[in-house]
Amino acid sequence: MEVKVRPGLEPPVHIHEREHELFFVLEGSVRFYTPDKTFDAHAGGVGFLPQGKAHTFACLTDEVRALILVGATGPETVGMDGYLLQMGEAARDLSVPDPSTIAPIEDPTETIQVGASWGIRFLSPEDTKKALPEYPGFGVRVS
Protein backbone atom coordinates (compact mmCIF):
# COMPACT_ATOMS: atom_id res chain seq x y z
CA MET A 1 0.00 0.00 0.00
CA GLU A 2 1.07 3.58 -0.54
CA VAL A 3 0.69 5.96 2.40
CA LYS A 4 1.25 9.59 3.20
CA VAL A 5 1.92 10.45 6.83
CA ARG A 6 2.62 13.66 8.69
CA PRO A 7 3.90 14.25 12.22
CA GLY A 8 1.19 13.39 14.72
CA LEU A 9 -0.33 10.63 12.57
CA GLU A 10 2.33 8.00 13.19
CA PRO A 11 1.18 4.77 14.85
CA PRO A 12 1.79 4.17 18.53
CA VAL A 13 4.25 1.42 19.40
CA HIS A 14 2.80 -1.93 18.39
CA ILE A 15 3.63 -5.55 17.61
CA HIS A 16 2.42 -7.53 14.59
CA GLU A 17 1.91 -11.15 15.58
CA ARG A 18 1.25 -12.30 11.98
CA GLU A 19 3.44 -10.32 9.60
CA HIS A 20 6.64 -8.46 8.85
CA GLU A 21 6.51 -4.90 7.48
CA LEU A 22 8.84 -3.46 4.88
CA PHE A 23 8.81 0.31 4.26
CA PHE A 24 10.16 1.88 1.09
CA VAL A 25 10.47 5.61 1.74
CA LEU A 26 9.52 7.49 -1.44
CA GLU A 27 9.56 11.07 -0.10
CA GLY A 28 10.62 12.61 3.18
CA SER A 29 12.46 11.05 6.10
CA VAL A 30 11.46 8.81 9.00
CA ARG A 31 13.03 7.46 12.15
CA PHE A 32 12.28 3.80 12.86
CA TYR A 33 12.31 2.41 16.39
CA THR A 34 12.82 -1.32 17.04
CA PRO A 35 14.21 -3.16 20.08
CA ASP A 36 17.40 -3.92 18.14
CA LYS A 37 18.10 -0.45 16.79
CA THR A 38 16.83 3.02 16.00
CA PHE A 39 17.61 4.23 12.49
CA ASP A 40 16.66 6.90 9.97
CA ALA A 41 15.56 6.30 6.39
CA HIS A 42 15.31 8.98 3.73
CA ALA A 43 13.80 8.98 0.23
CA GLY A 44 15.07 5.81 -1.45
CA GLY A 45 15.70 4.08 1.88
CA VAL A 46 14.12 1.00 3.39
CA GLY A 47 13.00 0.04 6.88
CA PHE A 48 12.35 -3.56 7.91
CA LEU A 49 10.09 -4.07 10.95
CA PRO A 50 10.06 -7.72 12.02
CA GLN A 51 7.07 -9.71 13.17
CA GLY A 52 6.78 -10.20 16.91
CA LYS A 53 8.90 -7.17 17.86
CA ALA A 54 7.75 -3.78 19.12
CA HIS A 55 8.17 -1.00 16.59
CA THR A 56 6.97 2.35 15.32
CA PHE A 57 8.29 5.28 13.34
CA ALA A 58 8.33 9.07 13.57
CA CYS A 59 8.22 11.54 10.68
CA LEU A 60 11.32 13.69 10.48
CA THR A 61 9.84 15.84 7.71
CA ASP A 62 6.47 17.57 7.34
CA GLU A 63 5.23 14.72 5.15
CA VAL A 64 6.40 11.21 4.36
CA ARG A 65 5.25 9.11 1.43
CA ALA A 66 6.05 5.42 1.53
CA LEU A 67 5.17 2.02 0.12
CA ILE A 68 4.47 -0.55 2.82
CA LEU A 69 4.67 -4.23 2.05
CA VAL A 70 3.43 -6.78 4.59
CA GLY A 71 3.95 -10.50 4.51
CA ALA A 72 2.43 -13.16 6.74
CA THR A 73 4.79 -15.78 8.06
CA GLY A 74 2.30 -18.45 9.07
CA PRO A 75 -1.03 -19.99 8.09
CA GLU A 76 -3.12 -17.01 9.22
CA THR A 77 -3.97 -14.19 6.85
CA VAL A 78 -2.16 -10.87 7.07
CA GLY A 79 -3.76 -9.12 10.03
CA MET A 80 -2.90 -5.61 8.88
CA ASP A 81 -5.20 -5.97 5.86
CA GLY A 82 -8.21 -6.84 8.02
CA TYR A 83 -7.34 -4.15 10.54
CA LEU A 84 -7.13 -1.41 7.90
CA LEU A 85 -10.33 -2.55 6.18
CA GLN A 86 -12.21 -2.52 9.49
CA MET A 87 -10.79 0.81 10.71
CA GLY A 88 -10.80 2.66 7.38
CA GLU A 89 -13.39 3.86 4.94
CA ALA A 90 -13.92 3.12 1.28
CA ALA A 91 -11.75 5.10 -1.11
CA ARG A 92 -13.50 7.79 -3.13
CA ASP A 93 -10.89 7.58 -5.89
CA LEU A 94 -7.45 6.10 -6.55
CA SER A 95 -5.45 8.97 -5.03
CA VAL A 96 -3.61 8.61 -1.74
CA PRO A 97 -5.39 10.69 0.94
CA ASP A 98 -3.76 13.97 1.87
CA PRO A 99 -2.56 13.55 5.47
CA SER A 100 -3.58 17.13 6.32
CA THR A 101 -7.22 16.01 6.03
CA ILE A 102 -6.82 13.21 8.60
CA ALA A 103 -7.42 13.94 12.28
CA PRO A 104 -5.46 12.09 14.98
CA ILE A 105 -7.41 9.48 16.92
CA GLU A 106 -8.69 10.95 20.18
CA ASP A 107 -9.84 7.74 21.92
CA PRO A 108 -7.69 4.68 21.13
CA THR A 109 -10.11 2.12 22.66
CA GLU A 110 -11.56 0.93 19.34
CA THR A 111 -8.14 0.96 17.67
CA ILE A 112 -6.71 -1.27 20.41
CA GLN A 113 -9.65 -3.70 20.31
CA VAL A 114 -9.76 -4.00 16.52
CA GLY A 115 -5.98 -4.35 16.37
CA ALA A 116 -6.03 -7.19 18.90
CA SER A 117 -8.62 -9.05 16.82
CA TRP A 118 -6.22 -8.95 13.84
CA GLY A 119 -2.99 -9.85 15.65
CA ILE A 120 -1.78 -6.28 16.21
CA ARG A 121 -1.02 -5.44 19.83
CA PHE A 122 -0.59 -1.80 20.87
CA LEU A 123 1.75 -1.32 23.82
CA SER A 124 0.97 0.69 26.93
CA PRO A 125 3.25 3.63 27.76
CA GLU A 126 4.90 1.48 30.46
CA ASP A 127 5.53 -1.45 28.10
CA THR A 128 6.76 0.99 25.44
CA LYS A 129 9.44 2.38 27.78
CA LYS A 130 10.70 -1.16 28.42
CA ALA A 131 10.58 -2.31 24.79
CA LEU A 132 11.85 0.87 23.08
CA PRO A 133 13.80 3.00 25.58
CA GLU A 134 14.99 5.38 22.83
CA TYR A 135 11.45 6.19 21.68
CA PRO A 136 10.52 9.70 22.91
CA GLY A 137 6.81 8.93 23.29
CA PHE A 138 3.65 9.02 21.22
CA GLY A 139 2.94 12.45 19.72
CA VAL A 140 6.40 13.87 20.50
CA ARG A 141 7.89 15.61 17.47
CA VAL A 142 11.40 14.41 16.68
CA SER A 143 14.04 16.14 14.59
Buried (B, 14 or more C-beta within 10 A) or exposed (E): EEBBBBBBBBBBBBBBBBBBBBBBBBEBBBBBBBBEEBBBBEBEBEBBBBBEBBBBBBBBBEBBBBEBEBEBBEEEEBBBBBBBEEEEEEEEEEEEBEBEEEEEEEEEEEBBEBBBEBBBBBBEEEBBEEBBEEBEEBEEEBE
